């Protein structure tokens, strides 16, 4: 099985999972690059996975579905158009032609209806988790978002993390601002900056790497807590507090 990033807009990735004949795409915000990729590789579209309702994740949905008549799986949200199967926490998505099965987990925070898809090897996390960061909190609460990230953190370390935006470099600049003495983070950012200088994709990440480096998955780390307390000038008494301060700091960085 192959997983290929299809670039869209300024910094989106539409992930294509394929076996050389059939393909599934995740969050097709634009139908044109997806159609071009499928035609160039002589692939048939076997399914579409949606993580949330934002236009840059669903903009190509109806066009693609009308052309290929394929099933679509999406969270329960009336803002998502077209004919689709609603999936919720604990459901499984099965694409028979690819012999593909993915678990569904609800991860509110970025939006209230956001979901992720994962199996024993891959995590398609939409805009809940980014490399070295997380999504903006448009609809959820700090409690919801921190809980969602904690659920992701509880998944196996070896999972490859397929985020939907090329935000690693900008997230890393903020992470280093918060954690300027983190040697491993500095080394990783040298690697990221070298890749981006050559227009090379920084994804997928791994969950083990995110647990080690991503401040939003390090909410009990003493180094991070010390930085957050200095920034906010108040005690941080829980991981929810830590997330709220960190997310607000990032929003104004």
N, C-alpha and C positions, 0 to 999 in steps of 0.2 A: 504494500500500500504506500502511496506517495502523498505528501502534503505539500502543496505549492501555494505561495503567497501571490495573490493577484492585486496589484497596486490600483488604488482608486483615490480620486480627489487629491488632497495634498499629502495626507499621511495615513490613509486607511489601508488595511490589508483585508481582503476577502479571501478566506482560506478555502482551497479546493482540495478535497480528499478524493483520490482516484486510484484505480487499479489498471489504467491504460485503456479501459473501455467505458466504465461508468464513473460518474463523479457526483459528489455531494459538495455544496458550497455553504459557507457559514457567513451570515450577515451581508448579503449582496446589496450594498447601497447603490450600486450602479450596474445596470444590466449589460452595458456595452463591453467593458473589459472582460466580464465573465463570458459572454457569448464569443468574444474574440479568442479567449483562452480555450474554450471548449472546441471551437472549430479548428484552431491551430493544432490541437492534440487529438482530434477525431474522437471526442468524448461525448457520451450522452449524459444528460443531467438526470440523476436518479433521485435527488432530494435536495431540499433547502432547509437549513437550520437557522432560526432566528433567536437572538438572545434578548433583544429589547426593541422598543418601538421607534427609536430615533431615526430620522430620515436617512442619515448616512449609513444605516444598517438595513433598511428595508426598501430603499428607493427603487431598486431593480426587481423587487419581488414579483409583482404582478406580471411584468413583461416576461420574465423568465418562466414563470409558471404557465402562462398562456402558450408559450412557444413549445415547452417540453412536457406539459401536462404531468408534472411530477408532484409528489407529496411535499407539503410544507409543514414543519413543526415549529411551534411558537408558544410563548407564554400567553396566559389569559389576559388580553388587553385589547379593548375595542379600537384602539388607535392603530392596530396592525391590520392592514387590509387583506382582501383576497380570501380564498378558500384554504383554510389550514386546520391542522389538528392541534388542539390545545394540549400542552403537556405541563405537568406540575411536579412538585417535589416527589421523588421516589419513582417517577415514571421511567420507562426505557424506550428509547427510539431505536427501531430496527429497520435497516435498509438491506433487504434481502439480496439484491443484485451485487452488493459490495460485501456481503457477509459482515456487516457492520452493526454493532450495538453500542449505544452510548447511554449513560445514566444522566438523569436530569436533577439539578439541585437549584432551589430558589435562593437568589442572592440579592435581596432588596438593598437599596442604598443609592446607587447611581440613578436608578428609577425604581419605582415600587414593584414592578412586575419582572424585573431582570432575572434571567435564569442562566445557568451554565451547563455545558455538556462535557462529560468526561468518560474515559474507560480506564483500562489498566496501563495505558501508555500516554494518553493525551488529555489535555485540559483546554477546552475552548471557552474562554472566560469573558468574552465580550469586552465591556468597559468596566467590569467590576475590579479586575486586577490588571495592572500594567507592569512591565518590567521596571522595577525601582519605584513604582507608584501605584495609584489606584484612581478610579474615575472620580469626577466631581460629584458632589452630593446634591443632585438636582431635586430629588423628590423624597428621599428617605430621611431617616434620623441618624445621628451618630450611633445610637444603640443598634439599629438595624444594620448599618454598614459594618460596624466592628464585628458583629455576630457573623455576618456574611464572610468577612475576611478570615475570621477564626475557623469557620467551616472549611474554607479553602486550605488554610494552613494545616488542618488535620488530615488532608489527603496525602498520599504517599510522596516522598521526596523526589522520586525519580520521574514524575510526570513532566512531560514537555509542555510548556505553557505557551499557548497560542493566543496572544492578545490581538486586538484589532486596530492598534495605532502604533506608529513609529514614534514613541514618546521617550524612549530609553535615555537619550542624551539630555533632553530637557529635565526629565525626572531626576537624572543623576546629578545635574547641577544643583537642584534643590536639596537632594539627599546629602551632598557634600557640604552645603551651606549649614544644614542641621547637624551633621556629623563630620566636622572638618578633620578630626583626628583618626578617622576610620581608615586604616591602612589598606584593608582588603577592598574597600569601596574605591579608594583612590586608584589602586591597580586595575580594578575592573573598568573604571571610567577611562583610563588610558586606552584600554582595549576597545571600548565603545567609540571613543573619539577617533581612533584610527579607522575603524570600520566605516563610520559615517563620513569621514573625509574622502572615502572611496565610494560613497553611495551604496554601501553594503548593508543589507538588512541585519538588525541586531536580534531578531527573533527566529525561532522560539527560544525562550528562556527555559529554565527548569525550576521546579518548585523548591528544590534544595537551595538553589542560588538565590531565589527570592527570599526564602526564610533567613538566609544569612545576610543579605544586603539591603533588602527593601524595607525602609523605615516603617511602612504601614503594616508589615508583618512582624515587627520587632517592638510591639507596644509595651512590653515588659522589660526591655533591654535597659539596664541602668544608665548606659551612656546616652541613650535617646531620652530617657526620663529626665536626666539632669539638664539636657539641652532644652527640653520642653518647659521645664520649670523656670529656667532662666528667662526664656522667651515670654512666658505668660505671667511671670511674677506671682504665681499661686501654686499651691500643692497639686500634684496630679495623683488622684486617689484610686483610679481604676483604668483599665485599658480603654474604656469608653471615653473617659476624660482625655486620655492620651491621644486617641484618634481625633476627637473633636478639636483639640488644640493644633494638632499636626495638620489636619485637613484645612482648617482656617488659615494657618500659616502658609500652606502651599497655595491656597486661593489668592493670597495677596503678595505672593513672591514675585 
